[in-house]
Amino acid sequence: MKSSELIEALELAGIRVPVVVNGMTHDSFSVSETPAGQWEVFYSERGSKYDRKVFNSEHDACLYFFDSHGGVDAAISRLRALSKPDAM
């Protein structure tokens, strides 16, 4: 998964979290490439990075972020809800 696909995957799964790709703002999650070519996932609050995890690939960083926010479970639940016939 690429970072450009992460936002769409979160939306499709119905997950609403403030996430910034390749940047950092106050009170948001970030998935960013480091100057060394690694990828980091962290929560930014008041200019500080919290719960920072570093990955060797964009794919691994995005999957970690998606999974750590309930991505797979949320997607399955949403698909199940959409596949139920309307009660009349």
N, C-alpha and C positions, 0 to 999 in steps of 0.2 A: 504494500500500500504506500502510496506517495502522500505527502502532506496536502497536496491539492485535492486528493480523494478523501482525506480524513474528514474534512468539514462536511462533505456530502454524505459520507457514511454515518456520521453522527446525526445529521438531520433526518436521514431515512430511518434510523433506529429510534428516532424521537427523543434523543438525548440533547438537552439544552445546557451546555456549559460554556462559559466565556473562554474561548481559546484563540490564541494568536499564533500564526505560523510565521517563523523567522522574524520574531520581534519580541518586545516585552512591554507590557503596559501594567498599570496598577491593578491589583486584584483580578488576575486572570491566569489561566494556564497557558503554557507556551511549549511549542514543539519547534526547535530551532537548530540550525546547523552552526556548529562552532567554527572558529577560524582554523582549527586543526582538521576539519573535515568530518568530525564526529557529529552525532545528533544528540540533543539533550531535551528532556522533558522535565518541566518544573512548574511550580506555582509561584507567581510573583505577587508580592505584597509590599507596598511602600519601598519599592526599588530593590528589595532583597529576593533571592531565589530560595525557595523551600522545597524539600522533598525531591531534589535534583537527581535524575537518573541519566546516565550517559550510555549511548548505543553506538555501535560501529556502522549502522546503516539507517537510512531514513525509514525503510520498511519496518525494521524492528522497533524504532521509536514510535511510529504511528500505531502499530499493532498493540504495543504496550499501553499507549494512551487510550485507545479504543476499548481494549479489554478492561483496563483499570477503572473505566467509567461505565461498566456494565454493558458494553457494546453488543456482545454476542447475545447475552440474555435478553436485553432490551429489543434487539432485532427479532429474535424468535417470538417474544411476547407480542410484538406489533404484528408480525405475520400471522400469528394465530388469531388475533383479534380481527384482522382484515379478512380472514378466510371463513369466519363464522357467518352463517346465513342470518340475515336480519330477522329478528323476532317480530312477528306481526300479530 
